[in-house]
Amino acid sequence: MTAAEQEQDPQVHKHTISVLLENKFGALNRVAGMFSAKGYNLESITVGPTEDESVSRMTIVTTGDDAIIEQIIKQLNKLIDTLKVVDLTYESFMERELALIKVSTSADTRSEIMQIAEIFRAKIVDISHKTMTVEATGSGQKVDAIIKMLKPFHIKELARTGRVALKREFVGDV
C-alpha cells in the first residue's frame, strides 16, 4: 500500500509505539532494518538512554491498519534486544518534538519573528545580522504551526527531531 493509499484509507492510523531495549551496539539498526525488510512505513524514530543506563527508550511513529500494527509489534517483540513494546496510540500519553528553525531576517522583520517565537513559547537561540534560529518544542501540531508561520520569512535550515513520548500515569479529571 502506497503512502497516498494509506492516507485515503480510513482504517490506516498513525501509531506511536514505545520500545524499551537493551542499550547495546546495533539495537537501533536491527529495528530500522526490520522496518525496511518488511516494507513498513517508518515516519519517525527517536532513541536515547533511560534512567537505567543499560536500557534505551525508542519512540517510533508509524502508520498502518490494525493488522499491520499488530505485525509490527510482534516483529519488534521478536528482536533480540527488545525488553518491552507498548502501542501508546490508544493510551493517554505525553509527546514532544523539538525543531531548530533558521530563518532569514533583517532589521525590518526581526521583531515580527521574535513575536511569533514568543506566541509559541519558543526561544531565540542564535542571532546574526542575516538570520535568527528559533528553538521550538511541543506537540507535533505546535511544531508544524510555528514552521508554517515562519515560512514567509524564508527558512534557510530546519532540523527536527521525531516524537518522544511517555504514557501518562494520572488518569482522570484535573
Backbone as ProteinMPNN parsed JSONL, in Angstrom:
{"seq_chain_A": "MTAAEQEQDPQVHKHTISVLLENKFGALNRVAGMFSAKGYNLESITVGPTEDESVSRMTIVTTGDDAIIEQIIKQLNKLIDTLKVVDLTYESFMERELALIKVSTSADTRSEIMQIAEIFRAKIVDISHKTMTVEATGSGQKVDAIIKMLKPFHIKELARTGRVALKREFVGDV", "coords_chain_A": {"N_chain_A": [[0.855, -1.181, 0.0], [0.684, 2.132, -0.944], [1.943, 5.337, 0.277], [0.127, 7.365, -0.345], [-2.224, 5.89, -0.735], [-2.517, 4.908, 1.854], [-3.081, 7.259, 3.288], [-5.624, 7.848, 2.35], [-7.136, 5.709, 3.193], [-9.473, 4.944, 5.603], [-9.036, 3.119, 7.634], [-6.397, 3.152, 8.258], [-4.098, 4.316, 10.541], [-2.092, 6.689, 12.348], [0.4, 5.59, 14.493], [1.901, 5.598, 17.723], [4.585, 4.08, 19.058], [6.194, 2.746, 21.828], [9.305, 1.516, 22.716], [11.243, -0.398, 24.821], [14.583, -1.208, 25.036], [17.599, -3.182, 25.249], [20.531, -1.378, 25.866], [22.531, -1.656, 23.615], [25.113, -2.13, 21.17], [24.078, -1.81, 17.824], [21.346, -2.205, 18.2], [19.456, -0.223, 17.402], [19.872, -0.328, 14.637], [18.903, -2.906, 14.076], [16.158, -2.61, 14.558], [15.439, -0.573, 12.693], [16.219, -1.921, 10.382], [14.43, -4.071, 10.405], [12.0, -2.752, 9.89], [12.55, -1.818, 7.31], [13.084, -4.225, 5.894], [10.606, -5.525, 6.029], [9.008, -3.739, 4.777], [7.549, -1.8, 6.113], [6.094, 1.373, 7.0], [8.027, 3.95, 8.274], [7.69, 6.652, 10.011], [8.86, 8.384, 11.935], [11.646, 8.05, 14.165], [13.011, 7.928, 17.316], [15.61, 7.691, 19.716], [17.086, 7.075, 22.876], [18.975, 7.044, 25.976], [17.582, 5.735, 29.062], [16.469, 6.208, 32.475], [17.891, 4.13, 33.492], [21.012, 3.18, 32.655], [21.592, 0.927, 31.131], [19.454, 0.52, 29.512], [17.589, 1.585, 26.694], [15.177, 3.905, 25.397], [13.013, 3.792, 22.733], [11.125, 5.655, 20.52], [8.709, 5.214, 18.193], [7.076, 6.334, 15.32], [4.596, 5.33, 13.235], [2.569, 4.224, 10.446], [-0.43, 2.449, 9.676], [-2.87, -0.173, 9.158], [-4.875, -1.996, 11.583], [-4.028, -4.701, 11.453], [-1.454, -4.544, 10.317], [-0.113, -2.994, 12.242], [-0.272, -4.724, 14.413], [1.373, -6.783, 13.444], [3.812, -5.378, 13.284], [4.308, -4.896, 16.005], [4.544, -7.539, 16.949], [6.824, -8.333, 15.489], [8.723, -6.518, 16.515], [8.821, -7.391, 19.171], [10.09, -9.814, 18.791], [12.709, -9.207, 18.25], [16.121, -9.384, 19.285], [17.184, -7.651, 21.326], [14.998, -6.465, 22.506], [13.02, -5.388, 25.212], [10.48, -4.465, 26.069], [7.419, -3.637, 24.484], [5.114, -1.15, 23.684], [2.11, 0.012, 22.392], [1.242, 3.191, 22.298], [-0.843, 4.578, 21.263], [-3.631, 4.336, 21.832], [-3.649, 4.941, 24.448], [-3.401, 7.228, 27.217], [-1.078, 9.66, 26.692], [1.976, 11.604, 26.808], [3.577, 13.76, 24.508], [6.374, 15.103, 22.74], [8.166, 17.213, 20.488], [11.103, 18.566, 18.972], [12.313, 21.4, 17.282], [14.732, 23.103, 15.373], [14.901, 26.099, 13.821], [16.164, 27.941, 11.319], [15.944, 31.164, 10.204], [15.769, 33.598, 7.635], [16.48, 37.025, 8.202], [15.991, 40.541, 8.771], [16.539, 43.945, 9.778], [13.999, 44.941, 9.63], [12.284, 42.71, 9.842], [12.933, 41.34, 12.117], [11.702, 41.872, 14.686], [9.102, 40.936, 14.258], [9.497, 38.186, 13.846], [10.467, 37.545, 16.362], [8.161, 38.035, 17.871], [6.451, 36.028, 16.925], [7.872, 33.794, 17.826], [7.621, 34.225, 20.593], [4.827, 33.979, 20.961], [4.517, 31.253, 20.493], [5.903, 30.259, 22.581], [8.562, 29.758, 22.119], [12.17, 29.76, 21.758], [14.732, 32.125, 21.006], [17.693, 31.101, 19.841], [19.973, 31.681, 18.487], [21.462, 34.402, 16.779], [22.107, 36.602, 14.087], [23.207, 39.178, 11.808], [21.876, 38.489, 9.506], [20.31, 36.211, 9.994], [18.081, 34.358, 12.197], [17.82, 31.898, 14.699], [15.391, 29.745, 15.779], [14.231, 27.901, 18.51], [11.902, 25.478, 18.936], [9.623, 23.688, 20.917], [7.283, 21.09, 21.595], [4.039, 19.671, 20.964], [3.617, 17.727, 17.96], [1.845, 19.066, 16.283], [2.035, 21.701, 17.193], [4.708, 22.29, 16.565], [4.574, 21.998, 13.784], [2.882, 24.164, 13.264], [4.356, 26.503, 14.032], [6.44, 26.344, 12.225], [5.042, 26.705, 9.847], [4.19, 29.343, 10.237], [6.629, 30.673, 10.155], [7.58, 30.266, 7.604], [7.063, 32.3, 5.555], [9.177, 34.045, 5.996], [11.378, 32.952, 4.888], [12.788, 30.084, 5.411], [15.914, 29.025, 6.097], [17.329, 26.817, 7.059], [16.366, 23.735, 8.584], [16.004, 21.655, 11.319], [14.673, 18.827, 12.765], [13.445, 16.868, 15.395], [12.216, 13.533, 15.889], [9.187, 12.283, 17.349], [9.043, 12.106, 20.887], [7.81, 10.183, 23.568], [5.844, 9.444, 26.48], [3.864, 7.332, 28.518], [1.05, 8.531, 30.249], [0.637, 8.646, 33.76], [-1.28, 9.561, 35.559], [-4.711, 9.403, 35.417], [-7.721, 10.848, 34.788], [-9.91, 13.52, 35.921], [-8.65, 16.825, 35.957]], "CA_chain_A": [[0.0, 0.0, 0.0], [1.499, 3.335, -1.034], [1.649, 6.36, 1.279], [-1.103, 8.059, -0.763], [-3.34, 4.985, -0.453], [-2.679, 4.848, 3.306], [-3.723, 8.489, 3.747], [-7.033, 7.83, 1.975], [-7.787, 4.574, 3.836], [-9.896, 5.329, 6.953], [-8.586, 2.117, 8.597], [-4.98, 3.376, 8.498], [-3.906, 5.35, 11.554], [-0.738, 6.944, 12.825], [0.595, 4.967, 15.801], [3.107, 5.905, 18.484], [4.986, 2.846, 19.736], [7.332, 2.901, 22.729], [10.057, 0.267, 22.817], [12.406, -0.436, 25.714], [15.518, -2.226, 24.577], [18.916, -3.162, 25.862], [21.38, -0.35, 25.289], [23.643, -2.405, 23.038], [25.506, -1.794, 19.802], [23.313, -2.434, 16.751], [19.913, -2.35, 18.505], [18.719, 0.683, 16.523], [19.97, -0.869, 13.271], [18.025, -4.061, 13.944], [14.78, -2.121, 14.455], [15.289, 0.092, 11.389], [16.331, -2.976, 9.377], [13.183, -4.834, 10.401], [11.014, -1.936, 9.172], [12.94, -1.804, 5.903], [12.932, -5.567, 5.319], [9.183, -5.882, 5.946], [8.313, -2.721, 3.99], [6.668, -0.989, 6.958], [6.35, 2.803, 6.961], [8.662, 4.483, 9.481], [7.563, 8.099, 9.9], [9.961, 8.933, 12.725], [12.204, 7.163, 15.171], [13.95, 8.587, 18.226], [16.128, 6.743, 20.694], [18.018, 7.636, 23.847], [19.041, 6.286, 27.222], [16.56, 5.966, 30.078], [17.032, 6.389, 33.817], [18.788, 2.988, 33.652], [21.986, 3.303, 31.565], [21.642, -0.282, 30.312], [18.203, 0.444, 28.757], [17.234, 2.727, 25.852], [13.772, 4.014, 25.004], [12.843, 4.165, 21.351], [9.758, 6.048, 20.187], [8.506, 5.013, 16.771], [5.802, 6.755, 14.757], [4.374, 4.571, 12.007], [1.175, 4.184, 10.032], [-0.888, 1.153, 9.186], [-4.139, -0.64, 9.713], [-4.689, -2.778, 12.809], [-3.263, -5.922, 11.18], [-0.048, -4.168, 10.116], [0.442, -2.57, 13.537], [-0.121, -5.957, 15.195], [2.576, -7.451, 12.93], [4.975, -4.58, 13.697], [4.535, -5.143, 17.431], [5.054, -8.91, 17.063], [8.201, -8.352, 14.981], [9.569, -5.807, 17.482], [8.993, -8.266, 20.334], [10.984, -10.919, 18.432], [14.099, -8.749, 18.141], [16.923, -9.906, 20.379], [17.436, -6.696, 22.414], [13.744, -5.862, 22.952], [12.555, -5.702, 26.56], [9.048, -4.194, 26.201], [6.831, -2.865, 23.391], [3.787, -0.649, 24.035], [1.478, 0.928, 21.441], [0.67, 4.253, 23.129], [-1.857, 5.276, 20.475], [-4.94, 4.347, 22.486], [-3.401, 5.256, 25.855], [-3.172, 8.644, 27.476], [0.366, 9.835, 26.72], [2.554, 12.92, 26.541], [4.512, 13.725, 23.388], [7.068, 16.345, 22.432], [9.145, 17.255, 19.413], [11.974, 19.744, 19.002], [12.753, 21.87, 15.967], [15.585, 24.282, 15.257], [14.472, 26.707, 12.563], [16.984, 29.11, 10.976], [15.128, 31.998, 9.349], [16.37, 34.847, 7.157], [15.921, 38.171, 8.896], [16.575, 41.866, 8.577], [16.1, 44.848, 10.848], [12.551, 45.128, 9.479], [11.498, 41.506, 10.166], [13.417, 40.727, 13.361], [10.725, 41.947, 15.793], [7.963, 40.08, 13.929], [9.923, 36.812, 14.115], [10.522, 37.41, 17.825], [6.78, 37.956, 18.358], [5.958, 34.683, 16.608], [8.533, 32.897, 18.78], [7.02, 34.441, 21.917], [3.475, 33.405, 20.953], [4.654, 29.796, 20.564], [6.794, 29.978, 23.719], [9.817, 29.261, 21.554], [13.336, 30.545, 22.178], [15.715, 32.525, 20.005], [18.927, 30.501, 20.356], [21.117, 32.233, 17.754], [21.072, 35.574, 16.003], [23.152, 37.317, 13.358], [22.603, 40.262, 11.026], [21.076, 37.944, 8.404], [19.472, 35.07, 10.38], [17.725, 34.047, 13.588], [17.476, 30.49, 14.865], [14.331, 29.579, 16.763], [14.064, 26.559, 19.076], [10.5, 25.255, 19.279], [9.31, 22.367, 21.447], [5.869, 20.885, 21.881], [3.407, 18.606, 20.181], [3.899, 17.798, 16.535], [0.983, 20.104, 15.695], [2.602, 23.009, 17.551], [5.923, 22.468, 15.773], [4.108, 22.247, 12.417], [2.284, 25.503, 13.193], [5.372, 27.56, 14.038], [7.156, 26.249, 10.947], [4.164, 27.335, 8.853], [4.205, 30.787, 10.472], [7.94, 31.222, 9.828], [7.881, 30.046, 6.175], [7.137, 33.529, 4.752], [10.441, 34.748, 6.247], [12.376, 32.12, 4.214], [13.508, 29.164, 6.285], [17.19, 28.659, 5.468], [17.646, 25.459, 7.509], [15.416, 23.189, 9.547], [16.333, 20.355, 11.907], [13.528, 18.454, 13.593], [13.502, 15.528, 15.972], [10.974, 12.788, 15.857], [8.388, 12.346, 18.572], [9.345, 11.327, 22.085], [6.53, 10.035, 24.254], [5.711, 8.624, 27.694], [2.496, 7.091, 28.957], [0.64, 9.294, 31.436], [0.271, 7.811, 34.912], [-2.515, 10.088, 36.119], [-5.842, 9.364, 34.515], [-8.891, 11.395, 35.473], [-10.116, 14.95, 35.76], [-7.673, 17.695, 36.621]], "C_chain_A": [[0.895, 1.236, 0.0], [1.095, 4.32, 0.051], [0.351, 7.091, 0.936], [-2.336, 7.2, -0.479], [-3.6, 4.907, 1.052], [-3.407, 6.077, 3.83], [-5.214, 8.476, 3.468], [-7.808, 6.719, 2.671], [-8.172, 4.954, 5.266], [-9.442, 4.331, 8.028], [-7.118, 2.319, 8.994], [-4.825, 4.554, 9.448], [-2.421, 5.518, 11.851], [-0.636, 6.366, 14.238], [1.91, 5.416, 16.411], [3.424, 4.677, 19.321], [6.235, 3.123, 20.561], [8.002, 1.54, 22.901], [11.196, 0.461, 23.817], [13.301, -1.543, 25.215], [16.855, -2.078, 25.268], [19.779, -2.166, 25.115], [22.657, -1.008, 24.775], [23.882, -1.95, 21.607], [24.624, -2.536, 18.802], [21.821, -2.544, 16.998], [19.063, -1.471, 17.585], [18.733, 0.158, 15.087], [19.042, -2.057, 13.068], [16.56, -3.626, 13.798], [14.55, -1.475, 13.09], [15.345, -0.934, 10.259], [15.065, -3.808, 9.27], [12.105, -4.059, 9.647], [11.292, -1.961, 7.675], [12.668, -3.153, 5.237], [11.462, -5.944, 5.116], [8.377, -4.864, 5.139], [7.335, -1.89, 4.792], [7.079, 0.477, 6.858], [6.913, 3.262, 8.306], [8.664, 5.996, 9.355], [8.638, 8.816, 10.706], [10.395, 7.911, 13.761], [13.183, 7.983, 16.014], [14.394, 7.556, 19.248], [17.111, 7.458, 21.609], [17.986, 6.817, 25.112], [17.895, 6.651, 28.168], [17.248, 6.24, 31.41], [18.003, 5.261, 34.172], [19.731, 2.975, 32.445], [22.035, 2.08, 30.645], [20.412, -0.435, 29.412], [18.004, 1.734, 27.96], [15.743, 2.709, 25.581], [13.747, 4.515, 23.562], [11.373, 4.531, 21.165], [9.644, 6.005, 18.675], [7.133, 5.554, 16.394], [5.68, 6.069, 13.404], [2.9, 4.63, 11.659], [0.84, 2.789, 9.527], [-2.251, 0.823, 9.753], [-3.838, -1.536, 10.916], [-3.836, -4.023, 12.592], [-1.777, -5.613, 11.009], [0.589, -3.782, 11.44], [0.656, -3.787, 14.431], [1.141, -6.711, 14.757], [3.845, -6.713, 13.34], [5.311, -4.871, 15.151], [5.086, -6.557, 17.651], [6.51, -8.989, 16.615], [9.158, -7.643, 15.933], [9.84, -6.682, 18.701], [9.949, -9.421, 20.055], [12.452, -10.507, 18.383], [14.863, -9.043, 19.429], [17.076, -8.947, 21.576], [16.165, -6.111, 23.025], [13.351, -6.342, 24.338], [11.042, -5.53, 26.689], [8.596, -3.329, 25.023], [5.421, -2.449, 23.809], [3.308, 0.287, 22.931], [0.732, 1.966, 22.281], [-0.552, 4.906, 22.49], [-3.198, 5.389, 21.192], [-4.835, 4.56, 23.986], [-3.368, 6.777, 26.0], [-1.657, 8.821, 27.591], [0.759, 11.274, 26.416], [3.522, 12.767, 25.389], [5.138, 15.096, 23.206], [7.971, 16.129, 21.237], [9.953, 18.527, 19.6], [12.311, 20.108, 17.572], [13.667, 23.068, 16.157], [15.328, 24.837, 13.862], [15.303, 27.969, 12.333], [16.253, 29.89, 9.894], [15.925, 33.224, 8.902], [15.698, 36.009, 7.869], [16.648, 39.446, 8.489], [16.097, 42.726, 9.738], [14.578, 45.015, 10.812], [11.732, 43.933, 9.949], [11.847, 40.897, 11.521], [12.361, 40.734, 14.47], [9.512, 41.057, 15.521], [8.29, 38.604, 14.195], [9.978, 36.563, 15.621], [9.122, 37.306, 18.425], [6.189, 36.572, 18.102], [6.564, 33.679, 17.587], [7.895, 33.014, 20.159], [5.63, 33.82, 22.008], [3.533, 31.893, 21.124], [5.519, 29.333, 21.74], [8.084, 29.305, 23.253], [10.942, 30.19, 22.005], [14.147, 30.933, 20.952], [17.052, 32.031, 20.545], [20.169, 30.971, 19.616], [20.617, 33.392, 16.907], [22.307, 36.15, 15.318], [22.456, 38.441, 12.598], [21.641, 39.719, 9.97], [20.13, 36.822, 8.805], [19.134, 35.1, 11.866], [17.422, 32.556, 13.613], [16.525, 30.368, 16.036], [14.306, 28.122, 17.204], [12.617, 26.423, 19.526], [10.336, 23.836, 19.8], [7.812, 22.289, 21.714], [5.338, 19.72, 21.079], [3.794, 18.776, 18.719], [3.089, 18.887, 15.852], [1.531, 21.495, 15.987], [3.85, 23.292, 16.712], [5.552, 22.726, 14.312], [3.612, 23.684, 12.265], [3.344, 26.605, 13.179], [6.189, 27.533, 12.75], [6.344, 26.944, 9.856], [4.182, 28.863, 9.003], [5.534, 31.431, 10.059], [8.306, 31.077, 8.346], [7.958, 31.341, 5.355], [8.449, 34.307, 4.931], [11.623, 34.033, 5.591], [13.185, 31.309, 5.233], [14.747, 28.706, 5.535], [17.584, 27.23, 5.803], [16.621, 25.046, 8.546], [15.924, 21.829, 10.008], [15.216, 20.033, 12.895], [13.707, 17.038, 14.114], [12.217, 14.795, 15.628], [10.28, 12.959, 17.195], [9.056, 11.546, 19.687], [8.058, 11.294, 22.9], [6.667, 9.149, 25.482], [4.235, 8.496, 28.024], [2.223, 7.953, 30.194], [0.271, 8.313, 32.547], [-1.062, 8.26, 35.485], [-3.607, 10.036, 35.081], [-7.058, 9.85, 35.303], [-8.997, 12.876, 35.212], [-9.068, 15.728, 36.544], [-8.39, 18.909, 37.127]], "O_chain_A": [[1.77, 1.368, 0.856], [0.044, 4.173, 0.675], [-0.437, 7.403, 1.828], [-3.367, 7.71, -0.039], [-4.751, 4.846, 1.485], [-4.255, 5.964, 4.715], [-5.995, 9.024, 4.246], [-9.036, 6.783, 2.731], [-7.292, 5.257, 6.071], [-9.46, 4.662, 9.214], [-6.652, 1.72, 9.963], [-5.345, 5.642, 9.202], [-1.614, 4.614, 11.636], [-1.494, 6.627, 15.08], [2.907, 5.592, 15.711], [2.64, 4.278, 20.183], [7.215, 3.67, 20.054], [7.343, 0.543, 23.196], [12.01, 1.373, 23.674], [12.858, -2.67, 24.995], [17.202, -1.021, 25.793], [19.764, -2.112, 23.886], [23.713, -0.933, 25.403], [22.981, -1.455, 20.93], [24.44, -3.748, 18.914], [21.085, -2.94, 16.095], [18.057, -1.932, 17.047], [17.711, 0.199, 14.402], [18.453, -2.203, 11.997], [15.813, -4.204, 13.009], [13.576, -1.794, 12.408], [14.599, -0.826, 9.286], [14.668, -4.206, 8.174], [11.371, -4.642, 8.848], [10.373, -2.107, 6.869], [12.093, -3.212, 4.15], [11.12, -6.607, 4.137], [7.202, -5.091, 4.847], [6.391, -1.331, 4.233], [8.253, 0.792, 6.658], [6.329, 2.986, 9.354], [9.521, 6.568, 8.682], [9.26, 9.756, 10.212], [9.63, 7.039, 14.172], [14.071, 8.648, 15.48], [13.634, 6.654, 19.602], [17.866, 8.329, 21.177], [17.09, 5.996, 25.312], [17.319, 7.735, 28.079], [18.455, 6.473, 31.463], [18.844, 5.422, 35.056], [19.276, 2.776, 31.319], [22.474, 2.188, 29.5], [20.321, -1.391, 28.641], [18.219, 2.832, 28.472], [15.117, 1.65, 25.537], [14.372, 5.519, 23.221], [10.485, 3.801, 21.604], [10.391, 6.678, 17.964], [6.142, 5.269, 17.066], [6.547, 6.208, 12.541], [2.077, 5.038, 12.479], [1.694, 2.058, 9.025], [-2.723, 1.452, 10.7], [-2.676, -1.799, 11.224], [-3.014, -4.369, 13.441], [-0.932, -6.354, 11.511], [1.71, -4.197, 11.733], [1.664, -3.867, 15.134], [1.887, -7.218, 15.595], [4.84, -7.341, 13.702], [6.478, -5.07, 15.491], [5.998, -6.744, 18.456], [7.333, -9.628, 17.27], [10.28, -8.106, 16.142], [10.961, -6.712, 19.208], [10.557, -9.954, 20.983], [13.34, -11.356, 18.464], [14.31, -8.956, 20.526], [17.094, -9.398, 22.722], [16.248, -5.333, 23.976], [13.346, -7.542, 24.615], [10.382, -6.341, 27.338], [9.299, -2.405, 24.616], [4.625, -3.284, 24.238], [4.002, 1.237, 22.57], [-0.286, 1.657, 22.9], [-1.225, 5.712, 23.133], [-3.83, 6.445, 21.154], [-5.811, 4.382, 24.715], [-3.315, 7.507, 25.01], [-1.02, 8.225, 28.459], [-0.013, 12.048, 25.85], [4.218, 11.756, 25.294], [4.514, 16.12, 23.483], [8.473, 15.03, 20.997], [9.534, 19.448, 20.302], [12.565, 19.234, 16.743], [13.411, 23.936, 16.992], [15.509, 24.148, 12.859], [15.164, 28.95, 13.063], [15.974, 29.369, 8.814], [16.663, 33.815, 9.69], [14.492, 35.984, 8.111], [17.752, 39.422, 7.946], [15.329, 42.266, 10.583], [13.948, 45.208, 11.852], [10.603, 44.106, 10.408], [11.127, 40.029, 12.014], [12.146, 39.713, 15.124], [8.951, 40.482, 16.454], [7.453, 37.863, 14.709], [9.583, 35.498, 16.096], [8.918, 36.567, 19.388], [5.509, 36.012, 18.962], [5.861, 32.818, 18.115], [7.656, 32.003, 20.82], [5.291, 33.204, 23.019], [2.698, 31.313, 21.818], [5.824, 28.146, 21.866], [8.615, 28.409, 23.909], [10.698, 31.262, 22.558], [14.239, 30.176, 19.986], [17.5, 32.49, 21.595], [21.29, 30.702, 20.048], [19.502, 33.369, 16.387], [23.399, 36.181, 15.887], [21.248, 38.63, 12.734], [20.697, 40.406, 9.58], [19.223, 36.496, 8.039], [19.792, 35.761, 12.669], [16.841, 32.015, 12.673], [16.813, 30.826, 17.141], [14.354, 27.215, 16.373], [12.158, 27.166, 20.394], [10.845, 22.888, 19.202], [7.165, 23.29, 22.019], [6.097, 18.89, 20.579], [4.243, 19.844, 18.302], [3.584, 19.557, 14.946], [1.495, 22.372, 15.124], [4.027, 24.402, 16.209], [6.154, 23.585, 13.667], [3.886, 24.339, 11.26], [3.241, 27.546, 12.392], [6.586, 28.582, 12.242], [6.894, 27.683, 9.039], [4.187, 29.586, 8.006], [5.563, 32.595, 9.66], [9.256, 31.712, 7.887], [8.855, 31.465, 4.522], [8.786, 35.142, 4.092], [12.762, 34.477, 5.735], [14.14, 31.807, 5.829], [14.654, 28.081, 4.479], [18.107, 26.508, 4.954], [16.08, 25.871, 9.282], [16.234, 20.961, 9.192], [14.86, 20.85, 13.744], [14.074, 16.129, 13.37], [11.258, 15.388, 15.134], [10.746, 13.698, 18.063], [9.567, 10.45, 19.459], [7.305, 12.267, 22.919], [7.488, 8.232, 25.523], [3.456, 9.43, 27.835], [3.075, 8.08, 31.073], [-0.337, 7.274, 32.291], [-1.888, 7.427, 35.856], [-3.45, 10.567, 33.981], [-7.374, 9.311, 36.363], [-8.27, 13.428, 34.386], [-8.662, 15.339, 37.638], [-7.769, 19.788, 37.724]]}, "name": "protein", "num_of_chains": 1, "seq": "MTAAEQEQDPQVHKHTISVLLENKFGALNRVAGMFSAKGYNLESITVGPTEDESVSRMTIVTTGDDAIIEQIIKQLNKLIDTLKVVDLTYESFMERELALIKVSTSADTRSEIMQIAEIFRAKIVDISHKTMTVEATGSGQKVDAIIKMLKPFHIKELARTGRVALKREFVGDV"}
